[in-house]
Amino acid sequence: MNRTTRPLAVIAAFGASLVVGLLVTFWLVGGFGGVAKPAAIGGPFQLTDQSGQIVTEKNLLGRPTIIFFGFTHCPDICPTSLFEMSEVLRAMGPDAGKVNAYFISVDPERDTTAAMKDYLSSFDPNLKGLTGTPDEITKVTLAYRVYVKKVPLKDGDYTMDHTALIYLMDRNGKFVRPFDLNRKPNEAAEELKRYL
């Protein structure tokens, strides 16, 4: 092989391996006649709401559910998201009681049921706060594929990095898609009503 054909052979070999790799990946995700399965989000959990009542995945059945994971010491994203969820619930009027709306803590160390009750008093009464033991919280965050990381602060305190999606679940407790709050509350409410 001379000096001019060697680079062409290397490029051809690289191209062929890239095509084979893409074809194998496509096949693994069900691209050849199969149906690609959506990521499994959700699953069994047991938590406690701000009134001390046990809530499990069975409570999701029979009505649509919106879920936000956060924590009461969150400086901005959590209160903003909960305010926006409250606005959607208010826009639903009497249908708000036909929807599950949950705020699940990712900070069980500080977010007791009492802390959740006090924090949620500023938001729509249909919004329930769920907390639990560290193991219970880990189980639900893994089931919902929520990123959570405890971040130490200089003063010895800490904050929590976490996924900031609103999860929309259907009447069967199955994940539909992230619920978009970047629109007028009545528009979001209308979408939610379609799942009643």
N, C-alpha and C positions, 0 to 999 in steps of 0.2 A: 504494500500500500504506500503510495507516494505522499508527499507533504500536502498536496492539494485535496486529495480525496479523504485523508484522515479526519479533518474537521467535519466534513459532510457525513461521514460514517458515525461520528460521535453525536452529531445533532440528530441524525436519523434514529439512532439507538435510544437517545433521550426521549424523542417524540413518541416512539413505539412504547416505551415503558410508561410514559405519561398516559397514553391512550388506554393501555391495559389496566393501569391503576384506576382510572376514572370508570372504566367499564365494570371492574370488580366492585367498586364503591357503589355504583348505580344499582348493581345486582343485589348487594347486601341490603340496601334500603327498599327493596321491592320494586325497583324501577322497570323490570321486565315482566309486565303482565300482572304482577302482584300489586297489592294496595299497601302503600307505606302507612304504617300505623302512627298515629299521633303520639307524642310523648305522654307517658302516663303521669298525670298530675292529680294529686289528691289521694285519699286512702283513709284507712282507719285512724282515729285519734280519740282521745278523751281529755277534755279540758274543763275548766270551771269558769262560769261567767261572773260578772261583777256582783251578782246577787247570791252567789254561792251555789248556783244550779249547775249540774253536770251537763255538758254538751258534747255529743259525739258526732261522727259522720252521718249517723242516722237522722240527726236533726236537719240535715240538708235536704232530705227527701221530701218531695211534694211541692216545693216552691223554689224559685230561682234564688241564688245566693251570690252576694258580692263579699269578697274577703280582702282585707288589707293587713299586711304584717308590718308591725312597727313597735314603738315603745314610748312610754309616757314622758321620758326625758328628752325626746327628740326635739331639736330646736325649730325645725321648719317644715320638712317634707311631711311628717306625720300629721301635725295639726292642719296643714293645708289640705292634705288628702281627705282627712276625716271631715273637715268643713265642706269640701266638695261633695263627699258622699252624703252628708246631711242635707245639702241643697237638693240633691237628686231625690232623696227620700221625701223631702217636703214637696217637691214638684209632683210626686206620685199621688199626693193627696191621700184618700182613704185606702188606696192600693198599697201604700207603704207597709202596712201590716201583713201583706201577703208575700213579702220578700225577707229573706234572711240577710242581715248586714252585720258582718263580724269584723272586729279589730282584734287580731291575734298578736299578743306580745311576743317579742323576741328577746325580752329582758326579764326572765322570771325572778332574778335576784331582787329587783326593785319593784316590779309590777305585781304587787299582791292584788287580791280581789278588791280590797279597800282602796288602793291607789287607782285601780282601773275605774271603780265606781266614781271616785272624786273627779278624775280626769274627764270621763265621758259625760259628766253633768253639763258640760258646755256644748254638747252636740245633740243631734236628733235622738229622741228617746228610743227609736227603733234600732239604734246602733248598739250592739252588744259587744262588750270587751271580754276576751277569753285569755286566760292565763293558766299556768300549771307548774309542775315541777320542772327542773332543767331537763330531765329525761323525756317528759311529755312534750315539752316545747321542741326538743331536738327531733322527736319522732314526727311531729306535724310539719316542721320546716323541711325535713328530708322528703316527706310525702309530697309536699307542694313545690319541691325544688327551689326553696328560698335560700338565697345566699345570706349568711349571717356571720359577722365577725366582731368580736369584742375588741375595741381599740382603746388602749390606755391613754389618759391625758396627763399633761405635765403636773397638774395639781394633785395627782393620786386618784382622781375620779376616772371615769371611763365613758365612752359613747359606744354606739352600736352602728356598724355599717350593715345595710340590709337591702334586699330587693325591694323596690318601691312600686310594684305593680298592684293593680286591683284585679283580683281573679274573679271571673264570671263563671259560675257553675249553673248547670241546668237543673230542672226539677228532679232528675235522677242522680244528682250529685256528681255529674260528669263535667270536667273542665270544657268550657266553650272556647274562650279566648281572653286575653287581657281586656278589661272593661275601660273604655276611653272616657276620661273625665274632662278632656280638653275640648269642651263644647258647652252649649247652653244646658243648664240643668233639665229643662223640659225635654230637650232632644234626647239626653241620656235616659231620662225617665221613660220616654216612649219606647226606646229600645228594650229596656228592662221589662216593661209591660208585655212585650211580645212573648216573653218566656213564662208568663203566669199560667 
